[in-house]
Amino acid sequence: MKVRRRLVHRFITFELYANFSADSVKNMANRRFCVGGNWKMNGDQKSIAEICKVLSDAALDANTEVVIGCPAIYLMYARNLLPCNIGVAGQNAYKVAKGAFTGEISPAMLKDIGAEWVILGHSERRAIFKETDELIAEKAEHALAEGLKIIACIGETLEEREAGKTNDVVARQMCAYAKKIRDWTNVVVAYEPVWAIGTGKTATPEQAQEVHAYLRKWLEENVSKEVSASLRIQYGGSVTGANAKELAKKPDIDGFLVGGASLKPEFVDIINARK
Ligand code: PGA
């Protein structure tokens, strides 16, 4: 029975990926699927306890790495409520360890309270708080030097997409990171088209795959073949329990960064999209 099931699985896998090269399917299998929740500035003690309970009780795909981006003030609280196989992430951190920077938190502080990750360069940080490519890259450099893992966000606006500038924009954002990042082991890139964030307008699996494939090509040409093959690239922007499975079939999509739906029980279906 087991052998039959394995053969059927292999056949389905073959059918699914028949259009992709053997190398790209192998590389895909080597990159552990990674799903981040980005709660943004949402939640209170009561609702966070509820979400943490849902996640603790759910049967989550053991092959998927899960990270929760929690508001800084609740990080320790969420860390204590979540099982240890779920990581927690700050949603931002400054570029130095400590000092006179009122209102900021540092990677050292995140590590101190048990967070292993930080989300950097989210489009809301870029657009609302005017963070530049350079500042975000400096934050990435420092967070990595402090031993945190980072989710490095990039993505184009609707205006940029309509002007045919998507590739140029993501290349510029990647270039800024690449100037400061030497070792990509602890980096996950999140491609999040700004027009898809919080709008209910998801990129189609083909649109997302097209940019992810371009990013791999960019990495191969500008960083290395190894990093291009091993770096995980998440898609973000109105991912839901309903659309995650189709997106997850694409060979260059290695997970998701999820805003709105990460606050709901359907986040479990997104985590299990490859199951
Ligand atoms: P969304 O947000 O899933 O609500 O579109 C994604 C994000 O901002 O990371």
Residues whose N, C-alpha, C, O or C-beta is under 5 A from the ligand:
A	BS01	PGA	N38 A196 I197 G198 T199 G236 G237 S238 V239 L257 V258 G259 G260 A261
